[in-house]
Amino acid sequence: MNSEIFVAIPARFASTRFPGKPLAMIGKQHMINRVCEQALKSTARRVYACVDDERVAFALEGMDAVDICMTSPSARSGTDRIAEMIRIKDLPLDSVIVNVQGDEPLINPRHINQVAELLVSSGADMSTLCFRIDNEKDLFDPSCVKVVMDSKGFALYFSRAPIPYERDNFMHHKPFSFNHYHHIGIYAYRAKTVLAFADMEQCESEKAESLEQLRLLNAGMKIAVGITNEPPETGVDTPEDLERINALLRERGEI
C-alpha cells in the first residue's frame, strides 16, 4: 500500500454520559493514552490525538509518537474534529485517515490495518468493518448498528433496526435464519473525503437513525464493508463499562 496512513483519535472531554472520559483510568494510565498505545501497534505512519481540552493534551505529553492537535470544543462530531485536524496539520488530501474512537481502549490494531487496506483496495470513498450477529438480543438492540451490503461488499444501508427484515420469521416469532451484520464503528477515508463530509448538511436518514455514515450514502458515495472474524471488545460509554474493562484486563494480567 503506497498511501500514507494516519490514525486520528477524536476525544471529547465534556461527554454527556461520562464527563472527563478521556482521562478515566485504565489500570494506571489514562484511557486516551491506552487508545493511542493500541493505535501505535498498527502500521499507521503517525497517530493524531484530536483533543478539545488542555488537561487531555497534558496527559499525552509524554507520548512522543503521538501528535497532539487542539480542536474546538464546539465540534459537532468526531469526524468534524478530524476535519479540523487535517486543516491545522495540512495533511495531503490523498492521505488515508483511520478514525479510531477515543473511548476504545481495547481497539484491535489488526482492525486498523484491515480497514485501511480495504479503503485502498476497494477504491471506495470510505471503508468500515462488521461481524456476523449470532444472537437475537443484538439483532433487535437499537444500540447495535446493523449494515446490509451488496454483492460487491459495498454498504446499502446502516440501521438500528434489524435489517434485512425477515418478514416470515419475524411475523411468526420464529428464530432468524438469514445473515445479519453488526457494524463496527471504525472508519477509513481519504483526507479529502473527511473535508467534503464536514461541509455536507445532515440528511434526513442520518437525523432519524443518528448515524453519520448515512450522510455519505445519501450523497451517493461508496462505503466498502469488510467482515472480520474477530469481534471488537467493548468500548467505554459509561462508568460501568470502565469497571468492566478494568476487571477484564486484571483477569488477563495486563494491568
C-alpha positions as CSV (number, residue, x, y, z in Angstrom):
1,M,0.0,0.0,0.0
2,N,1.6,3.3,-1.2
3,S,-0.7,5.7,0.5
4,E,0.3,7.3,3.8
5,I,-1.8,6.1,6.6
6,F,-2.6,8.1,9.7
7,V,-4.7,7.2,12.7
8,A,-6.9,10.1,14.1
9,I,-8.3,9.7,17.6
10,P,-11.0,12.3,18.4
11,A,-11.5,12.7,22.1
12,R,-14.2,14.9,23.7
13,F,-13.7,15.9,27.3
14,A,-17.3,17.0,28.0
15,S,-19.0,13.7,27.3
16,T,-22.7,13.9,28.3
17,R,-22.9,10.5,29.9
18,F,-19.3,10.4,31.2
19,P,-17.7,13.8,31.7
20,G,-13.9,13.7,31.6
21,K,-14.0,10.3,29.9
22,P,-10.6,10.6,28.1
23,L,-8.9,10.9,31.5
24,A,-10.7,7.9,33.0
25,M,-8.2,5.4,34.3
26,I,-7.5,2.1,32.6
27,G,-5.2,0.5,35.2
28,K,-2.6,3.2,36.0
29,Q,-2.9,5.1,32.7
30,H,-5.5,7.4,31.2
31,M,-7.9,5.9,28.7
32,I,-6.7,8.3,25.9
33,N,-3.1,7.1,26.4
34,R,-4.2,3.4,26.2
35,V,-6.1,4.0,23.0
36,C,-3.1,5.8,21.5
37,E,-0.8,2.9,22.5
38,Q,-3.1,0.4,20.8
39,A,-3.1,2.6,17.6
40,L,0.7,2.8,17.6
41,K,0.8,-1.0,17.2
42,S,-0.8,-0.7,13.8
43,T,1.1,0.0,10.5
44,A,0.0,3.7,10.5
45,R,2.7,6.2,10.0
46,R,1.5,8.5,12.7
47,V,-1.2,8.9,15.4
48,Y,-3.0,12.2,15.9
49,A,-4.9,12.8,19.1
50,C,-7.7,15.4,18.3
51,V,-8.5,16.8,21.7
52,D,-10.5,19.7,23.0
53,D,-9.1,20.2,26.5
54,E,-5.7,21.1,27.8
55,R,-5.9,18.5,30.5
56,V,-6.2,15.8,27.9
57,A,-3.3,17.3,25.9
58,F,-1.2,17.4,29.1
59,A,-1.9,13.7,29.8
60,L,-0.5,12.8,26.3
61,E,2.7,15.0,26.5
62,G,5.0,12.1,27.4
63,M,4.0,10.1,24.3
64,D,6.4,11.3,21.7
65,A,5.0,9.2,18.9
66,V,1.6,10.9,19.3
67,D,0.9,14.2,17.6
68,I,-1.5,16.3,19.8
69,C,-3.9,18.6,17.9
70,M,-6.1,21.0,19.8
71,T,-9.5,21.2,18.2
72,S,-12.6,23.2,19.0
73,P,-14.9,22.1,22.0
74,S,-17.8,23.0,19.8
75,A,-17.1,20.4,17.1
76,R,-20.3,18.6,16.3
77,S,-18.8,15.1,15.9
78,G,-15.6,13.2,15.8
79,T,-15.4,13.5,12.0
80,D,-15.7,17.3,12.3
81,R,-12.9,17.2,14.8
82,I,-10.7,15.2,12.4
83,A,-11.5,17.6,9.6
84,E,-10.3,20.4,11.8
85,M,-7.1,18.5,12.5
86,I,-6.5,17.9,8.7
87,R,-6.7,21.6,8.1
88,I,-4.5,22.5,11.0
89,K,-1.8,19.9,10.1
90,D,-2.2,20.5,6.4
91,L,-2.2,16.8,5.6
92,P,-2.1,15.7,2.0
93,L,-5.6,15.3,0.6
94,D,-4.9,11.8,-0.6
95,S,-3.8,10.6,2.9
96,V,-5.6,7.6,4.4
97,I,-7.1,8.6,7.7
98,V,-8.4,5.8,10.1
99,N,-10.8,7.2,12.6
100,V,-10.4,5.4,16.0
101,Q,-12.8,6.4,18.7
102,G,-11.2,7.8,21.9
103,D,-13.2,5.5,24.1
104,E,-12.0,2.2,22.6
105,P,-9.1,1.2,24.9
106,L,-9.2,-2.3,23.6
107,I,-9.1,-1.4,19.9
108,N,-7.5,-4.2,17.8
109,P,-4.5,-2.9,15.7
110,R,-5.4,-5.5,13.1
111,H,-8.7,-3.8,12.6
112,I,-6.9,-0.6,11.9
113,N,-4.7,-2.3,9.3
114,Q,-7.7,-4.1,7.7
115,V,-9.9,-1.1,7.3
116,A,-7.1,1.0,5.8
117,E,-6.1,-1.8,3.3
118,L,-9.8,-2.2,2.4
119,L,-10.2,1.5,1.5
120,V,-7.2,1.4,-0.9
121,S,-8.1,-2.0,-2.5
122,S,-11.8,-1.2,-3.0
123,G,-11.4,2.4,-4.3
124,A,-14.4,3.4,-2.1
125,D,-14.9,6.8,-0.5
126,M,-14.9,5.2,2.9
127,S,-14.4,1.8,4.4
128,T,-15.5,0.2,7.7
129,L,-15.9,-3.3,9.3
130,C,-18.6,-5.6,10.6
131,F,-19.0,-9.0,12.1
132,R,-21.8,-11.6,11.9
133,I,-24.6,-11.4,14.5
134,D,-25.2,-14.7,16.3
135,N,-27.9,-13.9,18.8
136,E,-31.4,-12.3,18.7
137,K,-30.7,-9.9,21.5
138,D,-28.1,-7.9,19.4
139,L,-30.3,-8.2,16.3
140,F,-33.1,-6.3,18.0
141,D,-31.0,-4.0,20.1
142,P,-31.1,-0.4,18.8
143,S,-27.6,0.3,20.2
144,C,-26.2,-2.5,17.9
145,V,-26.0,-0.9,14.5
146,K,-26.7,-3.2,11.6
147,V,-25.4,-3.0,8.0
148,V,-26.6,-4.6,4.7
149,M,-24.1,-4.9,1.8
150,D,-24.5,-5.5,-1.9
151,S,-22.8,-8.4,-3.8
152,K,-19.5,-6.5,-4.1
153,G,-19.3,-5.6,-0.4
154,F,-20.5,-2.0,-0.5
155,A,-22.9,-0.8,2.1
156,L,-26.6,-0.4,1.0
157,Y,-27.8,0.9,4.4
158,F,-27.0,1.1,8.1
159,S,-29.7,1.0,10.7
160,R,-30.5,0.5,14.3
161,A,-33.4,-1.7,13.2
162,P,-33.0,-5.4,12.3
163,I,-32.0,-5.4,8.6
164,P,-32.7,-7.2,6.4
165,Y,-36.2,-7.7,8.0
166,E,-37.1,-11.4,7.9
167,R,-40.8,-11.0,7.2
168,D,-41.9,-14.6,7.5
169,N,-39.7,-15.4,10.5
170,F,-40.4,-12.2,12.5
171,M,-44.1,-12.1,11.8
172,H,-44.5,-15.6,13.2
173,H,-42.0,-15.2,16.0
174,K,-39.6,-17.7,14.6
175,P,-35.7,-17.6,15.0
176,F,-33.8,-15.6,12.4
177,S,-32.3,-17.6,9.6
178,F,-30.5,-15.1,7.4
179,N,-27.2,-13.4,7.8
180,H,-27.2,-10.1,9.8
181,Y,-24.1,-8.0,10.4
182,H,-23.1,-5.8,13.4
183,H,-21.3,-2.6,12.2
184,I,-18.0,-1.8,13.9
185,G,-17.5,2.0,14.4
186,I,-14.1,2.2,12.8
187,Y,-13.7,4.1,9.6
188,A,-11.0,4.8,7.0
189,Y,-11.3,7.6,4.4
190,R,-9.1,9.9,2.4
191,A,-8.5,13.3,3.9
192,K,-10.4,15.0,1.0
193,T,-13.4,12.8,1.9
194,V,-13.4,13.9,5.5
195,L,-13.3,17.6,4.5
196,A,-16.1,17.1,2.0
197,F,-18.1,15.2,4.7
198,A,-17.7,18.0,7.2
199,D,-19.1,20.5,4.7
200,M,-22.3,18.4,3.9
201,E,-25.6,19.1,5.6
202,Q,-27.1,16.3,7.7
203,C,-29.6,14.2,5.7
204,E,-33.0,13.0,6.9
205,S,-31.9,9.4,7.4
206,E,-28.9,10.4,9.4
207,K,-31.0,12.5,11.7
208,A,-33.6,9.8,12.1
209,E,-31.1,7.0,12.8
210,S,-28.5,9.2,14.5
211,L,-25.8,7.6,12.2
212,E,-23.5,10.0,10.5
213,Q,-22.2,7.5,7.9
214,L,-25.7,7.7,6.2
215,R,-24.7,11.2,5.2
216,L,-22.1,9.8,2.8
217,L,-24.6,7.2,1.4
218,N,-27.1,9.9,0.9
219,A,-24.6,11.9,-1.1
220,G,-24.0,8.9,-3.5
221,M,-20.6,7.9,-2.1
222,K,-19.4,4.3,-1.7
223,I,-18.7,2.7,1.6
224,A,-16.8,-0.6,1.5
225,V,-17.6,-3.0,4.3
226,G,-15.1,-5.7,5.4
227,I,-16.1,-8.7,7.5
228,T,-13.9,-9.7,10.4
229,N,-14.0,-12.9,12.4
230,E,-12.5,-11.0,15.4
231,P,-15.4,-9.1,17.0
232,P,-14.2,-6.0,18.9
233,E,-14.2,-5.8,22.6
234,T,-16.4,-3.3,24.4
235,G,-15.8,0.4,24.4
236,V,-16.5,2.8,27.2
237,D,-19.8,4.7,27.2
238,T,-20.4,4.7,31.0
239,P,-18.5,4.3,34.3
240,E,-19.9,0.8,34.5
241,D,-18.2,0.0,31.1
242,L,-14.9,1.3,32.6
243,E,-15.2,-1.0,35.6
244,R,-15.9,-4.0,33.3
245,I,-12.8,-3.3,31.1
246,N,-10.6,-2.9,34.1
247,A,-11.8,-6.2,35.5
248,L,-11.2,-7.9,32.2
249,L,-7.7,-6.5,31.9
250,R,-6.9,-7.5,35.5
251,E,-8.1,-11.0,34.8
252,R,-5.7,-11.2,31.8
253,G,-2.8,-9.8,33.9
254,E,-2.5,-6.7,31.6
255,I,-2.9,-4.1,34.4
